[in-house]
């Protein structure tokens, strides 16, 4: 069925937060688990807090398989005093098996977030090569590396750009349905 092969992106309901955090944590992508470990936060509470403290949080599925959870939370200050809205994404091991599908739709999420919140940013561990490459392809610029707990992290900033706007036809408008049982499928 086409539903089993389609990518679905939808807002999570608060009642789904804990179960989704567990599904994500117990199947966390190795690079994301290593990054959490470098932050001294490799625990279920870290994953749950990321979801709970987000202004908006979305699950990304292929069929019935959870690939990733992404969101935006309150802004933070970079060491140089710059500010941005925090954007984050944690993937499951299944993401690696469906990377092409995820890469096809993930830019629509960034396009939506930059259109709504403007400047986005976060830190990526220098060992997380796939995430660094992908966010660079999405137009991110990097700041000087910083040490955080047990790792070296690269702060990045991403802003609305033509590179992201080409993805705006893959809309997330339907993700805000009050009936979270409905899914929003980006149109291609």
N, C-alpha and C positions, 0 to 999 in steps of 0.2 A: 504494500500500500504506500501511496505517496506520503502519508503522514509519518510513516516510520523513517523516511528518508529526508524529511523536511527539518529545517532549523526553526525552532520556536524560541522567541525571546519574549518574556513577560515579567511584569512586576511581581514580586513576591508579596504575599500577605503576611502580616506579623505572626499569624497563627502557623505559618510555614517556616519561620525563621530557625527554630531549634532543629527540626527534622532536616532541613536543608543544610544547616551548618554541620550536622553529624554526617550526612551523606557526602558532603564536600571534604570534611576533615579526614574521614576514614578512607577516602580515595584520592587524597590530595596529590597533585602532580609533584613529582620528585623535586623539580626546581623550585616550586612554591614552598614545599616543606623545608627545603634547605634554607630558603630565604627567611622563613619564619624562625628557623633555628638560629640563624645569624642575628636576628633581632632579639633572641632570648625569649621567643613567644611561641614555641612549637607546642601548642595545646589547643584543645577544642574551644576554650574561652576566647582565644585570639580570633578564631574564625567566626564565632558567634558575635563577638563585639564588632567585628568589621561589618557584619550584616546589620546588627541592631542599631549602630550609630550612624548609619547611612541616611541621607535625605531621600535618596531613591536607591532601590536595589532590584536587580533583575537576574533571573536565572536564564541560562542558555541551554537548550536541550536539542538533541538530535533524536527524533522519535521519543522514546521514553528514557533516554540516557542523559543524565546531567553532565554537561561538558564544563560549565564554568558558572561562576556567580560574579557579578560586577556591580559597582555602585559608585556613588559620590557622597562624600561626607564634608563636614565643616572644613573650611580652609585652614591652612597652616602657614607658618613662616619658614622660609628657607634660612639657612645660616647667614646668607648675605642680606637678609631683611626683605627679600621679595616675597610675594604672597600668591597663592593660587587655591582653587577648590581642589580638594583631594579626590583623585580618581583611583580606583583600585580594581583588580581582577584576580581571582584565584581560580585555578583550573583543576580538573580531575585528571587522573591517569587516562581516562577515556578521551580527553581533549587531544592527546598525542595521536590517537587513532583516527581522529576526525579533524585534524589540523586544517586541511584545505577548506572544509565547510565553515569552520570557525573564522578563518581568515577572510572568507568571502563576506561574512556578515558583521564581524566585529567593528569594522570602520563605521558602520551605520550607528553603532552605539556611541562611539567617540564623536561623530558628527552631531548627534542629538545632544550629548552632554556639553560640547563646546558651544552649540547654538544657545543653549539654555543658561549655562553657567560661565561662559567666557573662558578664561584662563584655567587650565587644569594642570595638576602636577602631582608628583609623588617621588619616591625613591625606588630604584631597582638595584638589587645586589649585583655587583660586577660579574659574578659567576653565572647569572641568569641570562646567558647569551641570546637565547631565542626571544625572550621578552625585550631585551635591549634592541635587537635587530628590528623586531616588529614595531616597537614604538617609534624608532627612528624613521622607519618607512612611513609612518603616519604623520611625520612632520615635527616630531618632538625635537627640542633643543636641550642640550645637557649643560649642567653646571659642574663646578669642580667637585670631585669625589669627596665624600665625607665618611668618617668612621662612625658607625652606630653599633653599639654593643660589641658583637663579635665579627663584624663584617665591614667591608668597604662598599658603600652604596653610591649610585650615581643619581643625583636629583635631576628631574626633567620637567620641562614645561611644554605643554601643547596647547595651541590656540586654534581658533577657527581659521581654516585656510581653504584654498581651492582644492588642495589634496583631499581634504575631508569632505568638502561640499559635493564632490562627485558622487558621494555615497548617499546624499540626502534623499534620493528617490527610494531608498530602502528604509522606509519610515518606521519609527517606533510609536507613532501617534496612538495606536490601539493599545499600547501597553498600560494605559492609565484607566482601563475599564474598572469600574468599581467591583464588577464580578470577576474576581481573579481566577475563576475557573476557566474563563475564556483565554485564548492565547492570541497573541499578536504575531502574525507571520509577516516579516518584512517582505515587501514585494520586490521582485527582481525584474 
